[in-house]
Amino acid sequence: MVHQLLGTEKMKQKTDNVLTAIVKQVELEAKIALADSSGSHDWDHTERVRNSCVHIGMIEGANLDILALAALLHDIARREQDQSKGRICHAERGAEKARELLRRHDIDIQTIEAVAHCIETHRLKADKFPTTIEAKVLFDADTLDGIGAIGLGRQFAFAALIGARLHNRDVDMENGSWEYSRDDTPYRYFLARQQDIVNRMMTSEGKRLAEGRYNFMLEFFDRINKEVSGDL
């Protein structure tokens, strides 16, 4: 019985070592894929999301190998979405590309599908809902990077990329065709997509972190509204 247990443990160690090596290789491929991405969805963003995944995933008891692969690949189709001005969903296309990439590494189908599910449900606007703890952690990690100080920086970088206005306190919230337009300002995005962001978080740790970042954004937009109106 002892020999059986030792044999099982050695097999598990071997599997873990192989997966660790694959994660490192996927990291290299992800860096290449994101090399010319915009500042709002570049390799720096991917690294921050991965770090948040590790932090939240350890607390929530998630599979960190699946999370690492999902975090590394979650935005590999973002450039296609931006080039299509939103007609292509980077979450859906990214899941397809991740499946193709991971098959080349001979990863088992269960792991591939677990990673793909994380990617296709990570987007705040996605039609599919995260059902696994890994998918919920990635959703929270990616969402956290879209709020707070870093989130504001990314939003202004994206607005500059698409030629949107810097700010418009009198934004027309009735107009539904604002994405990728001159009206696609950080303030418009905040009002349209992030008002209920804390309650949309999937994990307890994600929600705790989101509260502080959301409050910072409230203070920021209150101040910028005063400054642009001359209330100095």
C-alpha positions in Angstrom: 0.0 0.0 0.0 2.9 2.4 0.9 4.5 1.6 -2.5 1.3 2.4 -4.3 0.9 5.7 -2.5 4.5 6.6 -3.3 3.9 5.7 -7.0 0.8 7.8 -7.1 2.6 10.8 -5.6 5.5 10.5 -8.1 3.0 10.4 -11.0 1.3 13.5 -9.6 4.6 15.3 -9.3 5.5 14.4 -12.9 2.2 15.7 -14.1 2.6 18.9 -12.1 6.1 19.4 -13.5 4.9 18.9 -17.1 2.1 21.4 -16.6 4.4 23.9 -15.0 6.7 23.7 -18.1 3.7 24.1 -20.4 2.6 27.2 -18.5 6.1 28.7 -19.0 5.9 28.0 -22.7 2.4 29.4 -23.0 3.7 32.5 -21.2 6.3 33.0 -24.0 3.6 32.6 -26.7 1.3 35.0 -25.0 4.0 37.6 -24.8 4.6 37.3 -28.5 0.8 37.5 -29.2 0.4 40.6 -27.1 3.7 42.3 -28.2 1.9 45.0 -30.3 -1.3 45.3 -28.3 -2.6 48.6 -27.1 -1.6 50.0 -23.7 -5.0 49.1 -22.2 -4.8 45.4 -23.0 -1.0 44.7 -23.3 1.3 42.3 -21.5 1.4 44.5 -18.4 -2.4 44.1 -18.1 -2.0 40.3 -18.5 0.6 40.2 -15.8 -1.5 42.2 -13.4 -4.5 39.9 -14.0 -2.4 36.8 -13.5 -1.1 38.2 -10.1 -4.6 39.0 -9.0 -5.7 35.5 -10.1 -3.0 34.0 -7.8 -4.0 36.2 -4.9 -7.7 35.5 -5.2 -7.3 31.9 -6.3 -5.3 30.9 -3.3 -7.9 32.3 -1.0 -10.8 30.7 -2.9 -9.1 27.3 -3.4 -9.0 27.4 -7.2 -6.8 25.4 -9.5 -3.8 27.7 -10.0 -2.5 25.9 -13.1 -5.8 26.4 -14.9 -5.9 30.0 -13.7 -2.4 30.7 -14.9 -3.2 29.4 -18.4 -6.5 31.3 -18.5 -5.0 34.5 -17.3 -2.1 34.3 -19.8 -4.5 33.8 -22.7 -7.6 35.7 -21.8 -6.9 38.7 -24.1 -5.1 37.0 -27.0 -8.0 38.0 -29.3 -8.5 41.5 -28.0 -6.7 43.1 -31.0 -9.3 41.4 -33.3 -12.1 42.9 -31.3 -10.6 46.4 -31.4 -9.8 46.2 -35.2 -13.4 45.1 -35.8 -14.7 47.9 -33.6 -16.5 45.4 -31.3 -18.1 43.2 -33.9 -15.8 40.3 -32.8 -16.1 39.3 -29.1 -12.6 38.8 -27.8 -13.8 36.5 -25.1 -15.4 34.0 -27.5 -12.7 34.3 -30.1 -10.0 34.1 -27.4 -11.5 30.8 -26.1 -11.3 29.4 -29.6 -7.7 30.5 -30.0 -6.8 29.1 -26.6 -8.2 25.7 -27.5 -6.1 25.7 -30.7 -2.9 26.7 -28.8 -3.3 24.3 -25.9 -4.0 21.3 -28.2 -0.5 21.8 -29.6 0.9 21.2 -26.2 -1.0 17.9 -25.8 -2.9 19.1 -22.7 -5.9 16.9 -21.7 -9.3 18.0 -23.0 -10.7 18.6 -19.5 -8.0 21.2 -18.7 -8.4 22.8 -22.2 -12.1 23.2 -21.7 -11.7 24.5 -18.2 -9.3 27.2 -19.5 -11.6 28.0 -22.4 -14.6 28.4 -20.1 -12.7 30.9 -18.0 -11.8 32.9 -21.1 -15.2 32.9 -22.8 -16.9 34.1 -19.6 -14.3 36.6 -18.3 -15.7 39.6 -20.1 -18.0 42.0 -18.1 -20.3 42.1 -21.1 -20.1 38.4 -22.0 -23.3 36.5 -22.6 -22.0 33.4 -20.9 -21.8 33.1 -17.1 -18.8 31.8 -15.1 -19.7 28.5 -13.4 -16.4 27.2 -12.1 -14.4 28.8 -9.3 -11.5 29.4 -11.7 -13.8 31.2 -14.2 -15.1 33.3 -11.3 -11.6 34.2 -10.1 -10.5 35.3 -13.6 -13.7 37.4 -14.0 -12.9 39.2 -10.8 -9.2 39.6 -11.5 -9.9 41.1 -15.0 -12.7 43.3 -13.7 -10.5 44.6 -10.9 -7.9 45.8 -13.4 -10.7 47.8 -15.1 -11.5 49.8 -12.0 -9.6 51.9 -9.4 -6.6 54.0 -10.4 -5.2 51.4 -12.8 -8.6 51.0 -14.4 -8.9 54.7 -15.0 -5.5 54.8 -16.6 -6.4 52.0 -18.9 -9.8 53.6 -19.8 -8.1 56.9 -20.7 -5.5 55.1 -22.8 -8.2 53.2 -24.7 -10.2 56.4 -25.2 -7.1 58.0 -26.7 -6.6 55.0 -29.0 -10.0 55.2 -30.5 -10.2 59.0 -30.7 -12.8 59.5 -28.0 -13.2 62.7 -26.0 -11.2 63.1 -22.8 -14.4 63.8 -20.8 -18.0 64.9 -21.1 -19.9 65.4 -17.9 -23.2 65.9 -19.9 -22.9 62.5 -21.6 -26.1 61.3 -23.4 -27.0 58.1 -21.7 -29.9 57.5 -24.1 -27.7 57.0 -27.0 -26.9 53.3 -27.3 -24.4 53.4 -30.1 -21.5 54.9 -28.2 -18.9 52.1 -28.2 -15.8 52.8 -30.2 -17.2 56.3 -31.0 -16.1 59.8 -29.9 -18.6 59.4 -27.0 -16.8 56.3 -25.7 -15.3 58.2 -22.8 -14.1 56.7 -19.5 -17.0 58.6 -17.7 -19.6 57.2 -20.2 -18.2 53.7 -19.7 -18.3 54.1 -15.9 -21.9 55.2 -15.9 -23.0 52.5 -18.4 -21.0 49.5 -17.2 -19.6 49.9 -13.8 -22.3 51.4 -11.5 -23.2 47.9 -10.0 -19.7 46.5 -10.3 -19.2 45.6 -6.7 -22.3 43.5 -6.6 -21.3 41.7 -9.8 -18.0 40.4 -8.4 -18.0 36.6 -8.1 -15.8 36.0 -5.0 -15.7 37.4 -1.5 -12.1 38.6 -1.9 -12.9 40.1 -5.3 -15.8 42.0 -3.9 -13.7 43.3 -1.0 -11.0 44.6 -3.3 -13.6 46.1 -5.7 -15.2 48.3 -3.0 -12.1 50.4 -2.4 -11.4 50.8 -6.1 -15.0 51.7 -7.0 -15.0 54.4 -4.3 -11.8 55.8 -5.7 -13.5 56.2 -9.1 -16.5 57.9 -7.6 -14.2 60.5 -6.0 -12.2 60.9 -9.2 -15.2 61.5 -11.4 -16.7 63.9 -8.9 -13.5 65.9 -8.9 -13.1 65.9 -12.7 -16.7 67.0 -13.2 -16.1 70.0 -10.8 -12.8 70.9 -12.6 -14.2 70.9 -16.1 -17.2 73.0 -15.0 -14.9 75.6 -13.5 -15.6 74.7 -9.9 -12.1 75.1 -8.7 
